Amino acid sequence: MAAALQCEPRDGVAWCTLARPPLNLIEPGLIGAIRETFQALSADRTIRAAVVTGSGRAFTAGMDVHVLAGLDVAGARALITALHDAIEAVHHAPFPVVAAVNGPCLGAGFELALACDLRVAGTTATFGLPEVRVGVPSVIEAALLPPLVGPGRAAELLLTGEAIDAERALSWGLINQVVPAVELTPTVEALVAKILAAGPTAVRLQKELMLRWRYTDLGTAIRYGINAFAAAYASGEPAEGAAAFLAKRAPKFEAPR
């Protein structure tokens, strides 16, 4: 049987595809695969970015309702804890993660996309949290939604269960770009190339800071930044970056090892 998550590292970028077409419904096997894959990638210093997308016509239409139907209270707690652990492994990856949203992005799949740092969507993509329509609240990484789009817009998605299209998601600041389906992969490749052109250590320090900013107060966040700025100088990247700028050339950062 093919893996539920297919991951191919290419030139420092891990291209990860949810592989349960046509809708890539989330079930325990896929949950475990996401967690294990991103834990392994996070331990690999040569990985500088990752892309998550879906096979078939969806990014993922969310949780397989057949899995939800048979749960009791203990089973529900175990399932949602495992799902959180998997999505948190994506969210806390030490490198940038880009969601290439190629179609419907719903429920737990939406939470997976929210855990990514950047989101590029095809014009057919839709975004929604329909959980209340099947009798459960949207939880865990749905908490990332209000800071991103504002409490009012988040409440509309959370309380109605209705989905929005890609253009509306773009206007809300939920996604970074909307492109025709045929341009989704090259657009993501171009975005990742910009990340790879930056200092590898600087990008990792920036990702760490972005995570810390989400969990702390402003004063503490600023102090973390002071430490990160100083730590960057241990890598040699600031010296090369400044020299390249003054010489009007592209910087030559060392590849991570």
C-alpha positions as CSV (number, residue, x, y, z in Angstrom):
1,M,0.0,0.0,0.0
2,A,1.3,3.5,-0.9
3,A,2.2,5.8,2.0
4,A,-0.5,8.1,3.1
5,L,2.0,11.0,3.1
6,Q,4.6,10.9,0.3
7,C,7.6,13.1,1.0
8,E,10.5,13.7,-1.4
9,P,13.5,15.9,-0.4
10,R,14.8,17.9,-3.4
11,D,17.7,20.3,-3.0
12,G,17.0,21.1,0.6
13,V,13.2,21.2,0.2
14,A,10.9,18.5,1.4
15,W,7.9,18.2,-0.9
16,C,5.2,16.4,1.1
17,T,2.0,15.2,-0.6
18,L,-1.1,14.0,1.2
19,A,-1.8,10.8,-0.8
20,R,-5.3,9.6,-0.1
21,P,-7.1,10.9,-3.2
22,P,-9.5,12.1,-4.3
23,L,-10.2,14.0,-1.0
24,N,-7.1,13.1,1.2
25,L,-9.4,12.5,4.2
26,I,-7.5,12.5,7.5
27,E,-7.5,9.3,9.5
28,P,-5.1,7.8,12.1
29,G,-2.7,6.5,9.5
30,L,-2.2,9.8,7.9
31,I,-2.1,11.6,11.2
32,G,0.8,9.3,12.3
33,A,2.6,9.8,9.0
34,I,2.4,13.6,9.3
35,R,3.8,13.5,12.8
36,E,6.6,11.1,12.1
37,T,7.6,12.7,8.8
38,F,7.9,16.2,10.3
39,Q,9.7,15.0,13.4
40,A,12.3,13.3,11.1
41,L,12.5,16.4,8.8
42,S,13.0,18.7,11.8
43,A,16.0,16.6,12.9
44,D,17.6,17.0,9.5
45,R,19.7,20.1,9.2
46,T,19.9,19.9,5.4
47,I,16.2,20.6,5.1
48,R,15.7,24.3,4.6
49,A,12.0,24.4,3.8
50,A,9.0,22.1,3.2
51,V,5.9,22.2,1.0
52,V,2.7,20.5,1.9
53,T,0.1,19.8,-0.8
54,G,-2.6,17.3,-1.7
55,S,-2.9,14.7,-4.5
56,G,-6.1,14.6,-6.6
57,R,-8.6,17.4,-6.5
58,A,-8.3,18.4,-2.8
59,F,-5.7,19.7,-0.4
60,T,-7.7,17.7,2.2
61,A,-11.4,17.8,2.8
62,G,-10.8,17.2,6.5
63,M,-11.4,14.3,8.9
64,D,-12.9,11.1,7.7
65,V,-16.3,11.1,9.3
66,H,-16.3,7.3,9.5
67,V,-13.5,7.7,12.1
68,L,-15.5,10.3,14.0
69,A,-18.7,8.2,14.0
70,G,-17.3,5.4,16.2
71,L,-15.7,7.5,19.0
72,D,-16.6,7.7,22.7
73,V,-15.2,10.3,25.0
74,A,-11.9,8.6,25.6
75,G,-11.5,7.8,21.9
76,A,-12.3,11.4,21.0
77,R,-9.6,12.7,23.4
78,A,-7.0,10.3,22.0
79,L,-7.8,11.2,18.4
80,I,-7.7,14.9,18.8
81,T,-4.5,14.7,20.9
82,A,-2.8,12.7,18.2
83,L,-4.0,15.2,15.5
84,H,-2.7,18.1,17.6
85,D,0.7,16.4,17.9
86,A,0.9,15.9,14.2
87,I,-0.1,19.4,13.2
88,E,2.2,20.8,16.0
89,A,5.1,19.0,14.4
90,V,4.4,21.0,11.2
91,H,3.8,24.2,13.1
92,H,7.0,23.9,15.1
93,A,9.3,22.7,12.3
94,P,12.5,24.7,12.5
95,F,12.3,25.6,8.8
96,P,9.5,27.5,6.9
97,V,6.6,25.4,5.7
98,V,4.5,26.4,2.7
99,A,1.0,25.1,2.1
100,A,0.2,24.7,-1.7
101,V,-3.5,24.5,-1.5
102,N,-4.7,22.8,-4.6
103,G,-8.4,22.4,-3.8
104,P,-10.8,22.1,-0.8
105,C,-9.0,22.8,2.5
106,L,-11.5,21.9,5.3
107,G,-11.7,21.1,8.9
108,A,-8.5,19.5,10.2
109,G,-7.0,20.1,6.8
110,F,-7.6,23.8,7.3
111,E,-5.9,23.6,10.7
112,L,-2.9,21.9,9.0
113,A,-2.7,24.8,6.5
114,L,-2.9,27.3,9.4
115,A,0.1,25.6,11.0
116,C,2.1,26.4,7.8
117,D,4.0,29.7,7.6
118,L,2.9,30.6,4.1
119,R,-0.2,29.6,2.1
120,V,-0.5,29.7,-1.7
121,A,-3.8,28.7,-3.2
122,G,-5.2,27.7,-6.6
123,T,-8.3,29.5,-7.8
124,T,-10.5,26.4,-7.0
125,A,-9.4,26.3,-3.3
126,T,-11.9,26.7,-0.6
127,F,-11.4,27.1,3.1
128,G,-13.8,26.2,5.9
129,L,-14.3,24.7,9.4
130,P,-17.5,22.7,9.1
131,E,-17.1,20.8,12.4
132,V,-20.1,22.5,14.1
133,R,-22.3,21.0,11.3
134,V,-21.5,17.5,12.5
135,G,-21.8,18.3,16.2
136,V,-18.3,19.1,17.4
137,P,-16.4,22.4,17.8
138,S,-13.3,23.4,15.8
139,V,-10.4,23.0,18.2
140,I,-6.6,22.7,18.5
141,E,-4.9,24.7,15.8
142,A,-8.1,26.5,14.8
143,A,-6.9,28.8,17.6
144,L,-4.4,30.2,15.1
145,L,-7.2,31.6,13.0
146,P,-8.4,34.7,15.0
147,P,-5.0,36.4,15.1
148,L,-4.7,35.8,11.4
149,V,-8.0,37.1,10.1
150,G,-9.5,38.9,13.1
151,P,-12.0,37.7,15.7
152,G,-15.1,38.7,13.7
153,R,-14.1,36.9,10.5
154,A,-12.9,33.9,12.5
155,A,-16.2,33.7,14.4
156,E,-18.1,33.7,11.1
157,L,-16.1,30.6,9.9
158,L,-16.2,28.9,13.3
159,L,-19.9,29.4,14.1
160,T,-21.5,28.9,10.7
161,G,-19.3,26.1,9.3
162,E,-19.5,27.8,5.9
163,A,-16.5,27.8,3.5
164,I,-15.0,30.8,1.7
165,D,-13.4,30.8,-1.7
166,A,-9.7,31.6,-2.5
167,E,-10.3,35.3,-3.4
168,R,-12.1,36.0,-0.2
169,A,-9.4,34.2,1.8
170,L,-6.9,36.4,0.1
171,S,-8.8,39.6,0.9
172,W,-9.0,38.4,4.6
173,G,-5.2,37.9,4.8
174,L,-5.7,34.1,5.2
175,I,-3.5,33.2,2.2
176,N,-0.5,34.9,0.5
177,Q,-1.3,34.4,-3.1
178,V,-4.0,33.0,-5.4
179,V,-3.0,31.6,-8.8
180,P,-4.5,29.4,-11.5
181,A,-4.1,25.7,-10.9
182,V,-1.4,25.3,-13.6
183,E,0.7,28.0,-11.9
184,L,0.5,26.7,-8.3
185,T,3.6,24.6,-8.3
186,P,5.9,27.1,-10.2
187,T,4.6,29.9,-7.9
188,V,5.4,27.8,-4.8
189,E,8.8,26.9,-6.3
190,A,9.6,30.6,-6.9
191,L,8.5,31.5,-3.3
192,V,10.7,28.7,-1.9
193,A,13.6,29.9,-4.0
194,K,13.4,33.3,-2.3
195,I,13.7,31.5,1.1
196,L,16.6,29.5,-0.1
197,A,18.4,32.6,-1.3
198,A,18.5,33.9,2.3
199,G,20.9,32.9,5.0
200,P,20.0,29.4,6.3
201,T,20.8,30.2,9.9
202,A,19.0,33.5,9.7
203,V,15.9,31.8,8.4
204,R,15.9,29.3,11.2
205,L,16.4,32.0,13.8
206,Q,13.5,34.0,12.2
207,K,11.2,30.9,12.2
208,E,12.0,30.3,15.9
209,L,11.3,34.0,16.7
210,M,8.0,33.8,14.8
211,L,6.9,30.9,16.9
212,R,8.0,32.6,20.2
213,W,6.1,35.7,19.3
214,R,2.9,33.8,19.1
215,Y,3.3,32.4,22.6
216,T,4.6,35.4,24.6
217,D,4.0,39.0,25.5
218,L,5.5,41.9,23.5
219,G,8.3,42.7,25.9
220,T,9.5,39.1,26.1
221,A,9.2,38.8,22.3
222,I,11.5,41.8,21.8
223,R,14.1,40.4,24.2
224,Y,14.0,37.1,22.3
225,G,14.8,39.1,19.2
226,I,17.8,40.8,20.7
227,N,19.2,37.3,21.6
228,A,18.5,36.1,18.0
229,F,20.2,39.0,16.4
230,A,23.4,38.4,18.5
231,A,23.3,34.7,17.8
232,A,23.2,35.3,14.1
233,Y,26.8,36.6,14.3
234,A,28.0,33.2,15.4
235,S,27.2,31.8,12.0
236,G,29.3,34.1,9.8
237,E,26.2,34.9,7.7
238,P,26.0,38.6,8.6
239,A,29.6,39.2,7.5
240,E,29.0,37.5,4.2
241,G,25.7,39.3,3.7
242,A,27.2,42.7,4.4
243,A,30.2,42.0,2.2
244,A,27.9,40.9,-0.7
245,F,25.7,43.9,-0.3
246,L,28.7,46.3,-0.4
247,A,30.2,44.5,-3.4
248,K,26.8,44.5,-5.2
249,R,26.8,40.7,-5.6
250,A,24.7,37.8,-4.4
251,P,25.7,36.4,-1.0
252,K,27.3,33.0,-0.9
253,F,26.0,31.5,2.3
254,E,27.3,28.1,3.4
255,A,25.0,25.1,3.0
256,P,23.7,23.7,6.3
257,R,25.3,20.5,7.6
